[in-house]
Amino acid sequence: MREQKTGQRLILADGTKLEDSYAGYAEGYLWCYLRGLSMAEAGALFLDPEKTAVIKFEYGEMEDVYEGMTECRILRMDLDGQIAVCMTKGGEANG
C-alpha cells in the first residue's frame, strides 16, 4: 500500500526541509511563510542564492517547484511569530 503524504513543507535546493511552511506565487513574487524559525535562521536560508535556486512546495500529494528565485526582497516576522519571505528571480550577472 502506498504511503499517503500529508502536511506541507518547503524544500530548498540544498535539501533543507521546512515543515509546516508554505509558498504562493503571484505576479513575479514568491511568498514563503515559515514557522518554527528565528529571523537569523530564516535569513541564513533565504539570503543564500544557492539555497533558494530551487524551492519546492510539497502539499499533500502535490508539489510546486520554483526555480531561480534567488533575490530576497522582504523578510519579516509577524506578531504571531510566522516569518514571511518575498523572493523574486535574481538578475543574471554579465561579465
VENNORJO-V876741 format. One record per backbone hydrogen bond with DSSP energy under -0.5 kcal/mol. CO is the residue of the C=O (numbers start at 1). NH is the residue of the N-H. If there is no record, write none. Layout:
CO:NH  CO:NH
This chain:
7:60  8:20  8:21  9:58  10:18  11:56  12:15  16:12  17:19  18:10  18:21  22:33  24:31  26:29  29:26  29:31  30:32  30:87  31:24  32:85  33:22  34:83  38:42  39:43  40:44  41:45  42:46  43:47  45:48  47:49  48:51  48:52  49:53  51:13  52:69  53:68  54:13  55:66  56:11  56:58  57:64  58:9  59:62  62:59  64:57  66:55  68:70  68:90  70:72  71:73  71:88  74:86  76:84  78:81  82:78  83:34  84:76  85:32  85:87  86:73  86:74  87:30  88:71  93:95
